[in-house]
């Protein structure tokens, strides 16, 4: 071992064994050494190999060290070692952050009359809400005879797997926060919690988090009150928008975030690779973070190579902020607009925006078999992802670049929102021979 590597290794090891025990810190390590070789490396350099992240090359692993080891020093050491291709921190991310809030329920949330919608009974306010009209959803579905094919993967907080609207199109999915099959966000409720999947007769609009108002009873509101449930229901809400746009596409829920909205970058990467391995045609990512990640870029590139279309929200901080994965060149970054076709005040803007879509007072599904209204770019992105599934119906061999080009046929708006506001009829018409 070169003297410099030996000195760094000894310094790290000495520092870790002469200090009190501490919490772990996490790293993403790409190596050509294989698992045994990486385990030997960690034995020499005071780290632990936790698991493979199942990337396409079987080279990516999650590695931990004590919190007492300087992470920059550790990364510098790893990158100097033979067989280590790259290494980066495994960041903690937060979903649903930002300034998107609701002040009152929209009228559509109170329109609870049941109507038929592609084989399911849904609330009238969900099926005919302004956002659907704005993006010309019915014109697109009926004019081109498309309602979605293939699989849309949604990396999020999970889903209510028994919701009567979503149940027929949901695939089992996977929970990366627990490392187990299934992606139910109902598992985030306290053990032994009793709840019903049938909306109660006395449900009223109630605030369930900063960006959502749901039609639930007071017991359910109390159940999800508090910061530990700041993002509970987010995945079910996003899935409801996907289903509204592409009602006959299958939805693959991939749970990478906890109910409090936190998640690990490593679990998102696992979600992307899992989606590709399980036949996804579209990946929706209604989250954003501000630290660049080479491994995120590699995961998206792998998805694109397998003809998977990707869309992501650009964030809710109301500024020209560079966020990921929206700013990755082959991801369609989606901003939010109001029902008046103006950029939402909370929506980020800038060069990473490919297109905008409605994102204010969106009526969609919510856990407990009910509905909610939400605002945020989180609810704009699935309009584009669902639109990609409609494009896939019309052109099954469509590439990610082709999908982006079609989506760019949008209604021009100024200032800020990239190619304009999503118009599904125009997008589909750009492909129609």
N, C-alpha and C positions, 0 to 999 in steps of 0.2 A: 504494500500500500504506500503511495507517495506520502512524504512527510506532511504535506499540507493537509491531506485527507485525514491522516492519522491524528494530527493535532486537533482538527475540528471535531473528530469523532470522540476523542478522549475528553475534550472540553464539554461536549454535550452530555456524555455519559457521566462525568464527574458532577456536573451541575444537577443532573436529574437524580442521582443517588444520594447526594448530600443535602437535599432539600426535603421538606415534608411532602407527603403524598398530595397530589392535586388532581383537578379534573383533567380530562383529555382534550386535546385539540386534534383536528382532523385534516387530512391531506389527500389529494387525488394524485396518485403516482402512476405514470405510464412507464412500463418496463418491458424489455425483451428477455428478462431473466426467467420468466415463469414464476409460479407461486413458490416453489422450493428456493429458487435463487433470491427472490425478494425477502422471503422469511429469513434466510441467512444474512442478508444485508441488514435487516432490522435487528437481528440478534447482535450484530456488531455496532449498530448505531442507535441503540436505545429507542426503538419504535416497535409497533405491533401491526401486523397485517390483519385487518378485520375481515375483508371479503373481496371477492372479485366483483366488479361492477358490470360484468357481462357485456362488454363492448364488442364490436364486430371482430376485433383482432385478438380478443382475450389478453389484452395487455394492460388494462386499467384496473387499479385496485384502490381500496380505501385503507389508509394507514393512519394510525394515531400515535401521539406522543403525550407525555405529560405537559400540562399547561406551563410548567416551569421552564421548559425549553424554549428558547427564542425561536419563533417560527421562521423568521427571515434567515437566521443562521442555519436552521435545519434544512430549509429549501435550498439554500446555497450549497450546502454539503451534498444533498441528494443529486443535484444537477451536475455535480462534478464526478459522480461515481459511474464507472463503466456499467452499461446495461440499463441505465436510467435515462429514458427518452425525455421525460418532462415531469414536472411536479408543480402543483398549485394548491392553495388553501381550499378547503371545502367550506364555502361560505354558508352562513345561515341567512335565508331569504324570508321575506314577509309578503304574503299575498294580501291584496285588498287595501294597501296603504294609500294615503293621499287624501285629497280634499273632496271627493265625491260624496255628497250627502243628500238625503231626502228630507224635505220639510213637511210633506203631507202625502197621503196616498193618491195616486191618479185615479180618475173616475173609472178607468178600465179595470182596476183591481176589484171594484165593487160589482162588476158585471159578471155575476156568477152563474148565469143560465148555462146549462150544459148544451153543447153543440158537437156534432160529429166532426172529427178531424183525422182523416186517413186511418180509419179503423179504431179510433179512440174517442171517448167523450172528454172534451176539454171545456174550460170556462170560455164564454163568449169574448170576454175582455182580453184573454190571451191570444185567441185566434185572429182577432180583427184590430189589434192595437195599432196606433199610428205608425210605429216603427215598421211594421210589416207593409203598410201602404207606401211609406216613404221609399223603401228599397224596391218597390214593385214586386213583392214576393209572389202574390197570386198571379200577376201577369206572367212572371217567369215560369212558375210551375205549370200553369195551364197552357201558356203559349208554346212551350217547348216540350210539354209532356214529361217533365222531370220532377221527381220528388226525392232524389238522393239514392245513391247506391254505395256499396262498399262500407268501409269502417272509418269513423271519425274517432280518433283517440283524444281524450281530454285529460291533461295533466293538471290536477287540481286537489281539492280537499276530499274528493270522493263523491259519492252520490247516495241518495236515498234509493236503494235497490228495489223497493216495493212501491214506489210512487206509481199510481195507476196509469199516468200518461207515459212515463218513461219505461216502465217494466217491459213492455213488449219488444223494445229495441235495444235493451241493455245487454252487453256481454259481461261475463263475470268480472273481468278486470283484475287488478292486483293492488294490494296495499303495501307500499314500500316503507311506510312508517312503522309497520308491524312485521314486515317480511312474511306475508301470508296471502293466499288467494282471496279474491273478493276486494271490493273497494268501497265498502259501506261507511259513510260518514256518521251513521247512527251509532257505530261502535265508539265514537268519541264522547257520547253521553255517559254519565256515571253508570257503573255496573248495576244491573237490577232496575234501571229506569223503565217505566211502563209508559208506553205512548200508543196512539192509534194511528193507523194509516188512512182512516176515513175522516175527511174534514168534518168538524163538528157543526152542528146547526147554529151555534151561537158565536162563531168566529168573528172577530172584528179586526180591523187593521191595527197592528202594533209594531213598534220599532224593535227589530231584533239585532241590529248592529248599525254601524255608522252609515252604511250605504243601502240598507234594505228595510222595507216595511212589509211584513207578512200578514196574511189572513190566518191568524192562529188564535187559540184560546189563551187565557191569562196564565194557565198552568205552563203551557209551552213557552210563552214569553219569559216567564220566571226561570224556566229550566235552562235557557240559553243566554241568560243575562250574565254579564261579567266579561272581563278581558280574555279569559280562557276560552271563550266561544266567539271571539271577535270576527272569525271568518266561517263559523258554522253555517252550512247551507250554501256556501259560495259555489261549490261544485255542482250541486243539484240545480242551482239557478242557471249556471252556464250551460249545463246539459239541456235545460229546457229551451234555451235560445237555439242551440244546435238542432233540436228536434223540431222546433217551429219552422226553421228554414228547410231542413232536409228530413222530413218525417219518416221516410222509409230507409234511411241509412242506419246502420248499427252504430251504437256508441260504446266505445271501450273506455271505461273510467279507470284512471290510474291515479291512485292516491299518493301524492308526494308531500302534502301539507297537512299539518295538524289543525284542529279546530280553532286554535288561537292565531292561525295564519302563518306560523313559522314552518319552514321546511329546509332541507339540506340540498345544496347544489348536486350532491352525489345522487340523491333520490330522483331528481329531475333528469339527470343523465341516464339513470337506469330506466326511467320512464320512456325516454326517447328510443333507446335501444329495444326495449320491450315492445313498444308500439310497432316498430319496423318488423321485428321478429314475428309478430302476431298479425301481420297483414294489413296494418292501417294504411289508408290512402291519404288521410289528412291528420295533422296533429294541431290541436288547438292549445295555446298556451296563454291563458288569461292571468298573467303575472309579469312582473318586470323587476330587474335589479340593475344596479349601476356599476358593478365591477366587471370588467371584461374577463372572459374565461375562454382560454384556448380549447379546453375540453368541450365546452358547450358548442363552440364553432365546429369542432370535429364531429360531434354527435349530429348536428344539423346537416353537415355535409354528407354524412353517411345516409341520413334519411333522404336527402335530395337525390343521392345516387341510386336509391331504391324507389325513386319516383313518388316520394311522399311530399305532399304540399304542406307548408307550415305557415301559421299565422299567429301573431302575438299582440297583446295589448301594449301600448306605449307608455302607460302610467298616468297617474292622476295628480301630479304636482303642479299642473298649470303653468309649465315653463318649457323652454326649449332644451330639454334634458336628454342626454344620450342614455338610452336604456337597452338592456339585453333581455331576451333574445331578439327584440324587435329590430335592433339596428344591424343584426347580421344580414348581409346582403341578400341572401336567398329566403329570408323570412319576410312575410308581409306584415309590417307594423301598422296597427290600426288605432286611429284616434277616435274621439267621440264627438258627435254633433247633437244639437238639440232638434226638436221637431220643427224648428224654423230654419233648419239648415245653416246654423251657425256653430262654429267650434265651441264646444262646452268649455266654460271657464276653468273647470278643473282639469281638462285634458292637456297632456303634454303635446308639444308640437315640434316640428323641426325636420331635418333631413331623413330621419328614420321612419317617418310616416309615409306609408305607401298609399293608404286610402283611409277615409273616415267612414264611420257608420253610426247610426243612432245609438246613444248610450245614456239617455236620460229617461227615468221613469219607465224602464223596460219591465213589462209584466211577464213573469216566467214561473216555472215550477219551484216549489220549496219543500223541504222535508215535512214529514207528517202528512203527506198526501195532499198538500195544499199549494197555495200560490203566493208569490211575493212580487213587489216592485223594487227594482234596484237601479242605481246610477253608477257609472264608472266605465272606463275603457275595457274593463273585464267583460262587460256585457255587449260591447261593440265588436270585439274580436270574434265571438262565435257567429255573428252574422256573416262575416267573411269566410270563416271556416265552413259553415253550413253552405255558403254559396259555392265554395270549392267542391263540395260533395255534389251539388247540382251540376257543376261543370263536368265532374267525373262521370255523371250519368250520361251526359251528351257526348263525351269524348273519353272513353275508358283508358286510352293511352296518353292522355294529357300529361305533360311534364310540369314540374313546379314552375319553370320559366313561362310555359304557356299559360298556366293558371294565373300567374301574376300579370301577364300581359292582358289577359281577358278581364280580370278584375279592375285593371287600370282604365277600362272603358267605363268611366264613372261620370257623375254630374259634376262639372267644374265648380269649385267654390274658392273664394278668396277671403282672407288670406289663409295660409298654413297647411290645409289638409292634403298634402301630397297630390295624388292624381284626382282628388275630388271625393265626393260622397258616393258610397256604394249604390249602384243601380244594377240589380241582378238581371233585368231584362237586357240591358245593354251589354253586360258581360257575356251572357249566353248568346246573344245575337252576333257577337264578334266571332264566335266559333261556328255558327250555323252556316253550312255550305250554301 
